[in-house]
Amino acid sequence: MQRPGSDEPSDPSGVLDLIGYNYGQARFVDFPQIYPGKRFLATETTSALATRGSYDMPSDSIRRWPPRWDEPFLAGNPDNTCSSYDNCSAPWGSTHEETWKIIKKHAFLSGMFIWTGFDYLGEPTPYPWPSRSSYFGIVDLAGFPKDAYYMYQSEWTDTPVLHLFPHWNWKEGMFVDVWVYTNCDEVELFLNGQSQGTKGKKGDDLHLAWRLSFTPGTLKAIGHTAGKEALVREVRTAGTPSTIVLTPDRKVIAADGKDLSFVTVSVLDDAGTIVPRADNLVTFTVSGEGRLAGVDNGLQTSHESFKASYRKAFNGLCLAVIQSGKAAGQVTVTASSVGLKGASTVITAQ
């Protein structure tokens, strides 16, 4: 608990088994001295800010946006985006890495609640209108993971993780920071077949980083564990938008009038690469034993209706939510966009 009007945690009665407070991560290390023998849980932490697929460099420069919570924010990016490198946070909070490093290091810190798992409508920190949803989530409003999602995955699973970013569409000669989240022992990075060196996490590192001069082509990361190749990831320079691909999270749903399938809509080039800045308007039609329940794209400034039959892609992706009817049968979902090859997928309600 926290004393009203104070930044310090308080347990005047001494009867609490578990003490927690919001933010103030710099004071976490003092907890054993303040409350000997007590247990600690960080009840609200982080408030990192990110827009999926947007990147501000240099990546090792942290932005506190806004500088003060009680003053208008007049800086930032003209398009109201926040960087997804985990180098942007609200002034009362931290980046994901900053707080997790502290929690991870000290055994007396039992855990943390992160603000937040998902973006949500309202509280569009740091920007005013036309931003209309939060930037805090590890996952955007459409349910698409931001990059920080994979940092936590690499820390909390034994399943091999290798996440390579950002996209590889930049200006020739521009210096671009390349990050990898991984739980592999080491990762070797290649640009167009040429090794850029092998790195492994040291000390309290939570990511690996290279700074490269951009040239079009292919980034390739190879993760090794115990001397053996564990995972390979590639990021390729994309061409112009060419086609739509539909990927349902479930191809079979219950015919109860309530069950849902979330269909990811990807805008790809001729080689099958997601076009990182594609914003094509996609129109949906649904036939059979189901209906279109909603659409989204995760863009914090989008004012398109969630209940429309169309949605613009944002950074190459948007979402269609399909709801079953009360009769068994097939549901056919079709997506089309001017100038693109359309796509269809079939979901079975049973």
Backbone hydrogen bonds, N-H to C=O, Kabsch-Sander energy under -0.5 kcal/mol:
donor,donor_aa,acceptor,acceptor_aa,energy
3,R,8,E,-1.6
6,S,3,R,-2.1
10,S,1,M,-1.6
14,G,11,D,-0.8
19,I,39,R,-2.8
23,Y,44,E,-3.3
24,G,92,W,-0.6
27,R,24,G,-2.4
28,F,25,Q,-1.2
30,D,27,R,-1.4
31,F,28,F,-1.8
33,Q,30,D,-0.8
34,I,30,D,-1.9
35,Y,31,F,-3.0
38,K,35,Y,-1.9
39,R,17,D,-1.0
40,F,108,F,-0.8
41,L,19,I,-2.0
42,A,111,G,-2.5
43,T,21,Y,-0.9
43,T,41,L,-0.8
44,E,21,Y,-0.8
45,T,113,F,-1.8
47,S,45,T,-1.3
47,S,115,W,-1.2
49,L,88,C,-2.6
50,A,135,Y,-1.9
51,T,82,C,-2.3
54,S,51,T,-2.1
61,S,58,P,-1.4
62,I,60,D,-0.6
63,R,87,N,-2.7
65,W,63,R,-0.8
65,W,89,S,-2.1
71,E,68,R,-1.2
74,L,72,P,-0.7
77,N,81,T,-0.5
80,N,77,N,-2.2
84,S,54,S,-3.2
89,S,63,R,-2.4
90,A,47,S,-2.4
93,G,90,A,-1.6
94,S,46,T,-3.4
99,T,95,T,-1.4
100,W,96,H,-2.0
101,K,97,E,-2.4
102,I,98,E,-0.9
103,I,99,T,-2.4
104,K,100,W,-2.9
105,K,101,K,-1.4
106,H,102,I,-1.4
107,A,105,K,-0.6
109,L,106,H,-1.5
110,S,40,F,-1.9
110,S,108,F,-0.9
113,F,42,A,-2.1
114,I,112,M,-0.5
115,W,45,T,-2.6
116,T,114,I,-0.8
119,D,139,V,-1.9
122,G,132,R,-2.0
125,T,123,E,-2.2
127,Y,124,P,-1.0
131,S,128,P,-1.9
132,R,300,Q,-2.7
133,S,300,Q,-0.7
134,S,120,Y,-3.3
138,I,116,T,-0.9
138,I,117,G,-1.1
139,V,117,G,-1.9
140,D,144,F,-2.8
143,G,140,D,-2.0
146,K,138,I,-2.6
149,Y,138,I,-0.5
149,Y,146,K,-1.1
150,Y,147,D,-1.7
151,M,147,D,-0.6
151,M,148,A,-0.7
152,Y,148,A,-1.7
153,Q,149,Y,-1.9
154,S,150,Y,-2.2
155,E,151,M,-1.1
156,W,152,Y,-1.6
157,T,153,Q,-0.7
163,H,181,Y,-2.9
164,L,162,L,-0.5
165,F,179,W,-2.2
168,W,236,R,-0.5
173,G,214,F,-2.6
174,M,171,K,-2.2
176,V,212,L,-3.5
178,V,176,V,-0.5
178,V,210,W,-3.5
179,W,165,F,-2.9
179,W,177,D,-0.5
180,V,208,L,-2.0
181,Y,163,H,-2.1
182,T,180,V,-0.5
183,N,161,V,-1.4
184,C,161,V,-0.6
185,D,224,H,-1.1
186,E,224,H,-1.8
187,V,199,K,-3.1
188,E,222,I,-2.4
189,L,197,G,-2.0
190,F,220,K,-3.0
191,L,194,Q,-2.4
192,N,218,T,-2.8
194,Q,191,L,-1.8
195,S,193,G,-0.5
196,Q,189,L,-4.1
199,K,187,V,-2.7
205,D,202,K,-2.3
208,L,180,V,-2.3
210,W,178,V,-2.3
212,L,176,V,-2.7
212,L,210,W,-0.6
214,F,174,M,-3.4
214,F,212,L,-0.5
219,L,235,V,-3.0
220,K,190,F,-2.6
221,A,233,R,-3.1
222,I,188,E,-2.5
223,G,221,A,-0.5
223,G,231,L,-3.0
224,H,186,E,-3.0
225,T,228,K,-2.7
228,K,225,T,-1.9
230,A,223,G,-3.7
231,L,223,G,-1.2
233,R,221,A,-2.4
235,V,219,L,-2.2
237,T,217,G,-2.6
242,S,268,L,-3.4
243,T,268,L,-2.1
244,I,341,K,-2.3
245,V,266,S,-2.2
247,T,264,T,-2.3
249,D,262,F,-1.9
253,I,348,T,-2.8
256,D,254,A,-1.6
257,G,325,G,-2.0
261,S,322,I,-2.3
263,V,261,S,-0.7
263,V,320,A,-3.1
264,T,247,T,-2.5
264,T,262,F,-0.7
265,V,318,C,-3.0
266,S,245,V,-2.6
266,S,264,T,-0.6
267,V,316,G,-2.2
268,L,243,T,-2.8
268,L,266,S,-0.6
269,D,273,T,-2.0
272,G,269,D,-1.8
275,V,267,V,-2.5
278,A,275,V,-1.7
282,V,280,N,-0.6
282,V,311,R,-2.6
283,T,336,S,-3.0
284,F,309,S,-3.2
285,T,334,T,-2.1
287,S,332,T,-2.1
289,E,330,Q,-2.0
290,G,288,G,-1.6
291,R,323,Q,-2.4
293,A,291,R,-0.8
293,A,321,V,-2.9
294,G,321,V,-1.2
295,V,306,F,-2.2
296,D,319,L,-1.6
302,S,299,L,-1.3
308,A,305,S,-0.9
311,R,282,V,-2.4
313,A,280,N,-2.7
314,F,317,L,-3.0
316,G,278,A,-2.2
317,L,314,F,-1.7
318,C,265,V,-1.8
319,L,296,D,-2.9
320,A,263,V,-2.3
321,V,294,G,-3.1
322,I,261,S,-2.9
322,I,320,A,-0.6
323,Q,291,R,-2.7
324,S,259,D,-2.3
325,G,289,E,-1.8
329,G,349,A,-2.8
331,V,347,I,-3.2
332,T,287,S,-2.5
333,V,331,V,-0.6
333,V,345,T,-3.0
334,T,285,T,-2.7
335,A,343,A,-3.0
336,S,283,T,-2.3
340,L,337,S,-2.2
341,K,242,S,-2.5
342,G,340,L,-0.5
343,A,335,A,-2.1
345,T,333,V,-2.2
347,I,331,V,-2.9
348,T,251,K,-3.2
349,A,329,G,-3.4
349,A,347,I,-0.5
350,Q,253,I,-2.4
350,Q,348,T,-0.5
